[in-house]
Every structure is written in structure tokens, then in C-alpha cells.
């Protein structure tokens, strides 16, 4: 299924512009929800799989974004609520993450990157292109289906 209302341009991984697949401030929404839940249940860490390799196009994947959001959490939660954002793969290349996933037995066939389609990945959006490049660099076949 393709959502024709969402216009996603062909990938251009050499571009330094923000891709059309960018969802404005998405990670801040996810972190806000996670922070609220963490404080409510007494959790001390929020893990997010952000990758700085994406930061050339997605501004909320940069390490400095997470450093700034950490300050927001520190100021915006109760003093006794110690909550840390953990970004364990932020400095890895996507190909390294793919290799690590295989090594750990992660169900990569259940993962999804496409911004354009739901049944079969488009293979054309920036997110698909980054994923395909990662599998190619890892010398592995991506287990999901592409159009």
C-alpha cells in the first residue's frame, strides 16, 4: 500500500539537503512520550536507535540533538527523576548495525525503513536507500521485499 498523499522524492544520498522523508521533530515527540513514561514508572534510561550517519539529512539524528534533549529532560522532570537518553548505535555506520544485528540474531526481516509504502518497500526513498546501502556494504542481502 502506498500513501499517494505523501510525496517522497527519489533518494539522493550525496545531497546535504533535508530529504522529503523528514518528519519534522519526530524524535522529540518520541523522546517526550518516553520521558513521560520513564518518570511515571521510575525508569532511569531511554534507549533510542538514532544513527548519526542519518544526520546529514535528518537533523534530529545528530548527537547534539540528544545532548540538548538530555538537558531538557534534566530541567523538565522532577529533581529526583534521573533519566538518561542512551544512543548505543549513534556513532556506528548502518552497515555496522546490520552486521551487529545478524551477529545478535535480530529478526531483520521484521524491521522496516520505508517512508512511502507498507506492503513492499519502495526502494527509492532516502530511508530505503540508506538501508539498501547498509546491507550492500555489509555484503548481505536485505531480507525485506522491495518494489
Backbone bond lengths (Angstrom), bond angles and torsions (degrees), N, CA, C in turn:
res aa  C-N    CA-C-N  psi(-1)  N-CA   C-N-CA  omega(-1)  CA-C   N-CA-C  phi
1 X - - - 1.447 - - 1.520 108.68 -
2 X 1.281 117.11 131.84 1.454 122.94 178.04 1.514 108.65 -117.08
3 X 1.323 115.82 134.59 1.457 120.50 175.98 1.517 107.46 -90.15
4 X 1.313 115.35 101.27 1.472 120.39 -175.97 1.528 112.38 -67.66
5 X 1.336 118.06 -15.91 1.462 121.03 179.35 1.523 111.75 -74.97
6 X 1.330 115.82 -20.21 1.458 120.22 179.37 1.524 107.51 -95.04
7 X 1.303 115.80 114.86 1.457 121.09 -178.96 1.527 109.00 -94.71
8 X 1.312 116.03 106.79 1.456 121.72 178.67 1.523 107.74 -113.63
9 X 1.310 115.39 122.89 1.467 120.67 -177.28 1.521 110.63 -76.33
10 X 1.321 114.75 163.07 1.464 121.38 174.00 1.527 108.43 -58.71
11 X 1.307 116.08 144.17 1.465 121.62 -179.67 1.516 110.94 -65.22
12 X 1.306 114.00 144.38 1.457 121.64 172.11 1.522 105.92 -141.44
13 X 1.327 116.17 88.16 1.456 120.26 -174.13 1.518 113.35 -68.87
14 X 1.313 118.05 -13.03 1.462 121.11 176.83 1.526 111.59 -84.49
15 X 1.313 117.28 -14.98 1.462 121.64 -177.69 1.520 111.02 -69.74
16 X 1.306 116.67 145.67 1.467 122.50 175.82 1.534 110.00 -102.01
17 X 1.329 116.96 6.62 1.467 122.11 179.35 1.519 110.42 -85.43
18 X 1.320 116.64 158.66 1.459 120.88 175.67 1.525 107.57 -71.60
19 X 1.342 117.48 125.71 1.472 119.84 -176.76 1.527 112.55 -70.30
20 X 1.317 115.53 160.01 1.465 120.22 179.85 1.518 111.97 -67.32
21 X 1.317 118.15 -15.18 1.465 121.69 177.73 1.530 112.49 -80.51
22 X 1.322 117.23 -3.81 1.461 121.43 179.35 1.527 110.09 -62.72
23 X 1.326 115.61 128.93 1.463 122.19 174.50 1.528 105.49 -103.17
24 X 1.335 117.79 111.21 1.462 120.90 -173.15 1.531 113.94 -51.67
25 X 1.301 115.25 121.02 1.463 125.03 171.90 1.532 112.63 58.75
26 X 1.334 117.15 25.43 1.469 122.06 -175.63 1.519 113.08 -54.53
27 X 1.332 116.92 -50.04 1.457 118.79 -174.81 1.524 112.30 -64.67
28 X 1.325 117.57 -27.48 1.467 119.27 176.83 1.525 110.69 -66.75
29 X 1.318 117.10 -36.57 1.468 119.97 177.11 1.526 110.44 -65.04
30 X 1.325 116.21 -45.42 1.462 120.53 179.56 1.530 110.82 -62.35
31 X 1.330 116.45 -42.72 1.461 120.36 179.47 1.523 111.92 -67.70
32 X 1.323 116.72 -36.45 1.470 120.21 178.26 1.522 110.86 -62.36
33 X 1.320 116.16 -45.61 1.468 120.90 178.50 1.526 109.89 -63.34
34 X 1.328 116.09 -46.45 1.465 120.41 -179.36 1.527 111.19 -62.81
35 X 1.331 117.18 -38.30 1.462 121.10 178.81 1.525 110.44 -65.07
36 X 1.307 116.39 -44.15 1.460 120.54 178.79 1.527 110.80 -58.79
37 X 1.334 115.91 -47.57 1.464 119.84 179.05 1.522 111.19 -65.68
38 X 1.323 117.42 -42.41 1.463 120.79 -179.69 1.527 110.43 -58.79
39 X 1.314 115.99 -44.82 1.469 118.24 -179.95 1.527 110.65 -66.64
40 X 1.323 117.33 -39.84 1.467 121.41 -178.49 1.533 112.26 -64.99
41 X 1.323 117.48 -36.56 1.471 119.98 -176.23 1.528 113.01 -101.53
42 X 1.320 117.32 -1.01 1.453 121.09 178.44 1.521 114.84 79.85
43 X 1.322 117.11 22.60 1.466 120.86 176.90 1.529 109.58 -76.26
44 X 1.308 116.07 153.97 1.468 119.90 -176.48 1.524 113.86 -114.37
45 X 1.321 117.43 -6.66 1.468 119.22 -179.02 1.518 110.91 -139.38
46 X 1.329 114.29 143.92 1.458 122.86 172.69 1.522 105.75 -120.45
47 X 1.321 116.15 120.07 1.464 120.79 178.38 1.523 108.80 -99.29
48 X 1.324 115.76 135.39 1.457 120.96 177.31 1.526 108.12 -139.64
49 X 1.318 116.22 137.81 1.459 121.61 -174.64 1.515 113.90 -89.43
50 X 1.308 117.36 40.48 1.465 120.98 178.43 1.525 110.04 -66.19
51 X 1.335 114.71 147.12 1.463 121.80 -178.66 1.530 108.28 -129.18
52 X 1.316 116.50 120.11 1.463 120.62 -177.85 1.523 112.27 -62.79
53 X 1.330 117.67 -25.18 1.465 120.72 176.92 1.527 110.40 -54.70
54 X 1.347 116.34 -30.41 1.466 121.55 177.70 1.518 112.50 -76.42
55 X 1.334 117.62 -14.89 1.456 120.03 -169.88 1.523 113.20 -67.69
56 X 1.314 117.03 -12.60 1.458 118.66 175.69 1.520 109.94 -63.62
57 X 1.318 116.56 -25.36 1.452 119.61 179.94 1.513 113.59 -120.14
58 X 1.308 117.39 -31.96 1.465 121.45 -176.80 1.527 109.12 -106.94
59 X 1.326 117.75 105.26 1.464 120.25 -173.89 1.528 114.29 -62.19
60 X 1.329 117.47 -25.82 1.466 119.55 -178.00 1.529 112.21 -90.38
61 X 1.341 116.44 23.26 1.467 121.71 172.87 1.523 110.92 -112.98
62 X 1.328 116.47 2.63 1.465 120.92 -177.28 1.533 111.18 -81.84
63 X 1.328 117.75 144.07 1.467 120.09 176.89 1.526 112.63 -53.77
64 X 1.334 117.27 -38.38 1.472 119.21 -179.00 1.528 112.48 -65.83
65 X 1.325 117.43 -26.81 1.463 119.99 174.58 1.530 109.38 -63.95
66 X 1.331 117.03 -44.88 1.464 120.88 -178.67 1.516 112.04 -70.01
67 X 1.335 117.05 -33.93 1.469 120.54 174.40 1.528 110.07 -63.40
68 X 1.326 117.00 -43.54 1.469 120.80 178.77 1.522 111.09 -66.80
69 X 1.330 117.24 -40.82 1.460 119.43 179.97 1.523 110.49 -68.10
70 X 1.324 116.96 -32.68 1.466 119.83 175.66 1.522 110.31 -60.26
71 X 1.328 116.65 -42.00 1.469 120.18 177.26 1.527 110.68 -62.59
72 X 1.345 116.64 -38.13 1.464 120.73 177.49 1.526 110.33 -62.27
73 X 1.322 117.12 -43.58 1.465 121.12 177.83 1.527 109.95 -62.22
74 X 1.326 116.09 -45.20 1.466 120.08 -178.45 1.521 111.60 -59.83
75 X 1.315 117.05 -39.25 1.463 121.84 -177.91 1.525 111.74 -84.06
76 X 1.323 117.24 -31.07 1.459 121.25 -170.97 1.511 116.78 -96.41
77 X 1.347 117.37 4.56 1.462 120.16 177.74 1.527 108.95 -119.83
78 X 1.333 116.05 167.00 1.470 120.49 179.00 1.527 109.79 -58.17
79 X 1.318 117.86 144.97 1.473 120.55 -178.24 1.528 113.22 -55.10
80 X 1.326 117.55 -33.23 1.464 119.68 -178.83 1.532 112.86 -82.07
81 X 1.318 116.56 -6.32 1.470 120.47 177.83 1.516 108.76 -88.51
82 X 1.303 116.58 103.24 1.459 121.43 178.08 1.521 107.13 -96.52
83 X 1.338 116.94 107.56 1.468 122.27 -177.77 1.521 108.12 -126.78
84 X 1.317 115.53 126.59 1.460 121.91 -177.76 1.525 110.14 -116.94
85 X 1.334 116.49 134.78 1.462 121.22 171.60 1.531 107.09 -83.33
86 X 1.332 115.57 129.37 1.461 120.89 178.94 1.533 107.78 -117.86
87 X 1.313 115.76 124.91 1.461 122.18 -179.68 1.535 108.54 -119.88
88 X 1.337 117.56 77.67 1.465 120.89 -170.16 1.521 116.19 -66.56
89 X 1.309 118.43 -20.71 1.469 119.67 -177.16 1.525 112.70 -116.56
90 X 1.319 117.09 11.69 1.469 120.21 -172.30 1.524 113.08 -59.40
91 X 1.319 118.42 -31.96 1.469 119.84 -176.63 1.528 113.44 -96.36
92 X 1.327 116.83 -0.18 1.461 119.98 179.08 1.526 111.47 -84.99
93 X 1.316 115.49 152.57 1.464 119.79 169.50 1.522 106.93 -77.00
94 X 1.311 116.69 154.09 1.458 119.68 179.70 1.532 111.22 -59.61
95 X 1.313 117.69 -34.53 1.466 120.01 177.97 1.529 110.90 -63.39
96 X 1.318 117.64 -35.71 1.460 121.34 176.61 1.529 110.54 -67.25
97 X 1.319 116.43 -36.43 1.463 121.18 178.36 1.525 110.01 -67.69
98 X 1.327 116.87 -40.89 1.466 120.83 176.73 1.531 109.54 -60.07
99 X 1.324 117.61 -48.08 1.471 121.12 179.76 1.531 110.77 -60.83
100 X 1.321 116.91 -42.79 1.460 121.42 178.27 1.524 110.80 -62.86
101 X 1.330 116.31 -41.95 1.460 120.67 177.51 1.520 111.97 -59.50
102 X 1.319 116.47 -44.53 1.475 121.20 178.10 1.528 109.60 -63.04
103 X 1.331 115.96 -45.75 1.468 120.97 -179.82 1.537 111.23 -59.18
104 X 1.324 117.11 -37.36 1.464 121.55 -178.33 1.531 113.00 -86.58
105 X 1.342 116.62 -5.00 1.458 120.21 -179.34 1.523 113.23 75.41
106 X 1.315 116.58 26.81 1.471 120.47 179.21 1.527 109.65 -65.65
107 X 1.321 118.02 143.47 1.472 120.96 -179.81 1.534 111.05 -78.84
108 X 1.315 115.97 73.69 1.471 120.72 -176.00 1.524 112.22 -60.68
109 X 1.320 117.29 -22.73 1.468 120.41 177.76 1.538 111.31 -69.13
110 X 1.313 117.33 -13.53 1.467 121.51 178.51 1.528 112.58 -99.85
111 X 1.316 116.86 0.70 1.470 120.28 179.97 1.518 109.85 -90.48
112 X 1.325 116.08 158.40 1.460 121.10 -174.80 1.505 109.71 -144.72
113 X 1.315 116.90 139.44 1.454 121.85 179.30 1.519 113.53 -124.91
114 X 1.317 118.00 -21.69 1.458 122.61 -170.69 1.524 112.95 -63.89
115 X 1.320 115.47 136.79 1.462 122.19 176.85 1.522 112.06 -97.62
116 X 1.321 117.33 -7.58 1.459 120.28 -172.23 1.521 113.49 -107.06
117 X 1.309 118.91 -30.30 1.459 120.68 -171.41 1.525 111.19 -135.67
118 X 1.341 115.23 164.11 1.459 120.53 -178.82 1.524 113.04 -116.93
119 X 1.306 117.98 -36.19 1.465 121.52 -176.71 1.523 112.00 -82.25
120 X 1.300 115.28 -43.41 1.451 122.36 -175.62 1.539 106.25 -140.54
121 X 1.323 117.59 123.30 1.463 120.23 -177.09 1.524 110.71 -58.81
122 X 1.326 116.10 142.20 1.469 120.53 -175.20 1.526 112.46 -69.47
123 X 1.348 116.58 -33.86 1.456 120.25 -178.31 1.515 113.97 76.46
124 X 1.327 117.28 2.80 1.465 121.12 -175.20 1.524 113.94 -116.92
125 X 1.333 118.02 -25.26 1.466 119.81 -177.67 1.537 109.44 -74.31
126 X 1.326 117.05 164.40 1.463 121.58 -178.64 1.525 111.92 -56.47
127 X 1.311 116.43 -41.75 1.456 119.86 -177.97 1.532 111.34 -64.85
128 X 1.327 117.25 -42.95 1.470 120.71 175.20 1.526 110.62 -62.47
129 X 1.322 116.67 -43.10 1.462 120.66 -178.47 1.528 110.92 -62.75
130 X 1.335 117.58 -41.85 1.460 120.96 177.40 1.525 110.71 -63.16
131 X 1.322 116.17 -41.36 1.466 120.68 179.87 1.532 110.48 -65.72
132 X 1.328 116.66 -48.34 1.462 120.64 -179.94 1.524 111.45 -60.56
133 X 1.328 116.57 -40.79 1.464 120.26 177.78 1.530 110.31 -62.84
134 X 1.337 116.73 -40.74 1.464 120.70 -179.58 1.523 111.44 -62.11
135 X 1.327 116.82 -46.06 1.464 119.57 178.99 1.529 110.63 -64.89
136 X 1.329 117.23 -39.81 1.468 120.41 178.63 1.525 110.59 -63.09
137 X 1.328 117.37 -45.46 1.466 120.92 179.36 1.523 111.27 -64.70
138 X 1.327 117.14 -29.71 1.461 121.42 178.14 1.529 111.30 -83.31
139 X 1.330 116.47 -1.68 1.473 123.05 -178.02 1.526 111.33 58.29
140 X 1.334 115.68 41.66 1.461 122.30 179.36 1.519 109.79 -129.59
141 X 1.318 115.65 153.91 1.456 120.98 176.42 1.526 108.39 -88.83
142 X 1.329 116.10 130.36 1.459 120.73 176.44 1.522 108.39 -66.94
143 X 1.330 117.87 127.30 1.479 119.87 -175.44 1.517 115.28 -78.49
144 X 1.330 118.71 -5.39 1.466 117.74 179.29 1.525 110.26 -92.09
145 X 1.323 115.13 162.28 1.470 121.10 -177.91 1.527 110.36 -89.68
146 X 1.319 115.44 139.75 1.471 122.79 177.76 1.513 110.05 -118.05
147 X 1.314 115.33 151.07 1.471 121.17 178.38 1.523 110.26 -66.84
